[in-house]
Amino acid sequence: MAKNGVAIVTGGTRGIGLEISRELMDTGNLVAAIYFGNNEAAICFDEEAGKRGKAYKFDVSNFNACERGIAEIENELGEINVLVNNAGITRDGLLHKMPEENWHNVIETNLTSCYNMCRFIVPKMRERNYGRIINIGSINGQKGQFGQVNYAAAKAGMIGFTKALALESAAKGITVNIVCPGYIETDMTSQMKPEVLDSIIRQIPVARMGKPREVADIVSFLASEKAAFITGSTISANGGQYLA
Ligand code: CAA
């Protein structure tokens, strides 16, 4: 059971983030699901969540937008106990052809967003001596991936971010961990070329892709009071594809 309070899930209205939002609502949290692009998914989320959650629209790669958005959530819903930094994008392509914006957009949305969100939430968690921060990394930040120099760099950066913030936060009752999923059935992987995806699935020992729910269950445990002794950890969920 989670300590009742507000849980923020960035990218929380679709894909892995939506399953995390659902799981956190089911375990008693009031969920603020942050989104930026897809209005329809946000409307569906609001309908499904009812009084258990609400979608908020702001750009997590923008420092000032995060400050405003987090203040609005605190005003409307209350104190934040759980932060899940899940929002992420891909702009796959080989480095020698990669446009500059595809580097910056991926680094800012996937990695800088963690700084932006934590910068405004961690000080209040420190005052209250309690917090759970879970970052969503990727197998490709652990092992690298052809065509993902930008994404792998951002996700690897999140691992270092997690470890450093865990050390700074340990004495204040705040745990910080990272879950690194492998290839999961979401819109993101469905956009890959079928032949590339097939070749990757052949490298997964359990011989299938993962399901969003299988990531959400791990996040739910890390977000609970039971997980107080786990901090600074990198938890892989990749069907055995990469044994870090
Ligand atoms: N290793 C070595 N060489 C490879 C290779 C690999 N894994 N894949 C392709 N190549 C070679 C190709 O054979 C080709 O060589 P030739 O020019 O000699 O024929 C060359 O590299 C160029 O390959 P492509 O034709 O595929 O290049 P492209 O520009 O059409 O496509 C790409 C590039 C879009 C990056 C494509 O390779 C790709 O989709 N790669 C997979 C990226 C990936 O895994 N993305 C994951 C998205 S989901 C996600 O990120 C979620 C998560 O966290 C797991």
Boltz pocket constraint, residues with backbone or C-beta under 6 A from the ligand:
constraints:
  - pocket:
      binder: B
      contacts: [[A, 90], [A, 92], [A, 93], [A, 94], [A, 137], [A, 138], [A, 139], [A, 140], [A, 145], [A, 146], [A, 147], [A, 148], [A, 151], [A, 181], [A, 182], [A, 183], [A, 184], [A, 188], [A, 189], [A, 192], [A, 193], [A, 196]]
      max_distance: 6.0
